[in-house]
Each structure stands twice: as structure tokens, then as C-alpha cells.
Amino acid sequence: MTVGRLLRTARETLRDAGLRGCLLVRDLDSGDELGLDDDVVLAVASLVKVPLAVATVDRIERGELDGATAVTVAPGRVRTPGPTGLSRFRHPATVAIDDLLYLSVAISDEGASDALFALTPPTVVADTLRRFGVDGISVRHRTRDLTDTPAERLAPEVHLAHSLAASATTAGQGHPVAQLDVGRANSGSARAFVELLHALWRPSRIPAVVAARVRELMGDNLLRQRLAPDFSSDSSRWSSKTGTLLNLRHEVGVVEHADGQAYAVAALSESTVPAAVQPQAEAALAQVARELHDALRAARR
């Protein structure tokens, strides 16, 4: 199949699932890549926890923070579906910074992430990315803001929130929901996240010990309903981070094959279907990401 036909078929698969997809797959050794609207900037939801982890681990390694320091986290008392971990706790909890990192990345815990943001604010995270030469990712607010959306205010009529999310985006990617407005939200493109993944998996300006710890955290990701079914096997390792908010369904990660080849994958998407649960969309996004990956991998053989 030609590249042009592959991309046309990919668009059709996503469109049939009610998705607009922005994807990029890159061979981390050759630099060869295949993408689909990979420079489009979208709100990134919980994908911001990867830059947060990079900045936090870097501060630990530079002696500005001690990973063993205990932090008391106030209860989140969140009752709407979605948030996990400390965000749902009813009572205060005391957790070490190292363990907050695990909770933030592995189970996408908003409470743990905001405890880390309290130590390393969004502006510092953004500055850290720039210092490491990673551009195109804007870090503007804490993750607590992700739990104050129309989905919470309109519960249990959650379909109304998803209808607003899917229909109100402007041509310039503005949006009345702040968390979906790329001018106000944490934002980035598939290409920007592939650049970050490349810098974490191959030698770069990110210190090797920092990159290794973040790779370990992403390898422990427990949210595996999106791309993992198409990338995990006995002969490959899938390390990733998901991001989900209203009509946004994202995942970025790296698949490392037993033969030594490794591919960075960034799949960002927004749905036009006003529903919270969309297994067809999850499957379609993974299918397209895998097809792009397989085309690149086949080209090396």
C-alpha cells in the first residue's frame, strides 16, 4: 500500500469512529516517520504529567528536592467517574515525592500530580522543557483544573457536556471550555510529544538518569485500554501515558521490540460523538497508530 493510500484509509477509519486524529510514529534510530495532522495543537489533558515528571525528577537529581520527602495531600473527595487515586480519598494522606511521581504517571492521579505541581509550578515545568530543547508543549495550569469541567457541573447529564465539547471548537482551536482551549490549556501536538519521547529514549540534553527514571514511570502505566492492546506483546514493551478529558482521547508512548527497534508513537484525538464511553473510538485510534507503525517497521526489513 502506498503512503498516500495508507493515510487516506487512516483518515477514513478515524472519521468512521467519529474522531479527528493527529498522529505521528517515528523510528527512533533512523528518524523515519509517518504522521497525520501531526502539527495540529490540541489540549493535552493528562499528557502534561510526563513533562511534570521530567521536571520533578530533574530537580531531585539536582538536589533541589528529596524524593524521600513526605508530602501531606488533602483529600480530593471527587465523586464523578474518571479521576483516580488520591483525588478520590476521603482523608488526608502522607506520601513521599518519589511515590507521588508513581501515582501521577502510572494511574494518572490528579491529587498526586497537583502535589507535585505545588513543588514545581507549571512555569518551572515549561522552563525545564525549554532548557532541554523540547519545544511545542505549553504547560500553563495544574491538573486540578481538569476536574472542573462541564462534565462535573452537568452530572448526571454528562452527554450535554460532551455535546458542548464536541461542537464548540472554533477554527482557531479556541473553546468556551477553558481546558479545551489551546490558548489557555496545557497544549501540544503529536510532533511535540514525539520530540519529547525521542529525547527520553535516546541521548539528548535530558540527563541520562532523569530520562531513565521517566521511562521507568511510563513503563509502569496501568491505564492500558487505548493503544496498549495493539502494542503490547511477549516480544515488545509498551511504555506510555494516556490523556482523557471530555471528547479528548490521547496516548503517547514508545514500543521497544525484542530485535532492538524502537518507535515513538503519539496519538491525539478529539471526538465528534457526544458520549463518554466510546470503545469504537479507542479501537480505531489504536488501529491507525499500529498501521502507521507497521508500515514504518516493514520499510526497514
Salt bridges, closest charged atoms under 4 A:
ASP27 OD2 - ARG300 NH1 2.91
ASP29 OD1 - ARG202 NE 3.01
GLU33 OE1 - ARG26 NE 2.90
GLU33 OE2 - ARG191 NH2 2.70
ASP37 OD2 - ARG11 NH1 3.11
ASP38 OD1 - ARG191 NH2 2.96
ASP39 OD1 - ARG191 NE 3.24
ASP58 OD2 - ARG62 NE 2.97
ASP58 OD2 - ARG131 NH2 2.77
GLU64 OE1 - ARG59 NE 2.84
GLU64 OE2 - ARG62 NH1 2.91
GLU110 OE1 - LYS49 NZ 2.93
ASP127 OD1 - ARG130 NH2 2.04
ASP145 OD2 - HIS141 ND1 3.59
ASP148 OD1 - ARG153 NH1 2.95
GLU157 OE1 - HIS159 ND1 3.72
ASP181 OD2 - ARG184 NE 3.14
GLU195 OE2 - ARG26 NH2 3.02
GLU216 OE1 - ARG213 NH1 2.75
ASP259 OD2 - ARG297 NH2 2.97
GLU270 OE2 - ARG20 NH1 3.14
GLU282 OE1 - ARG226 NE 2.51
GLU282 OE2 - ARG249 NE 3.67
ASP294 OD1 - ARG290 NE 2.81
ASP294 OD1 - HIS293 ND1 2.82
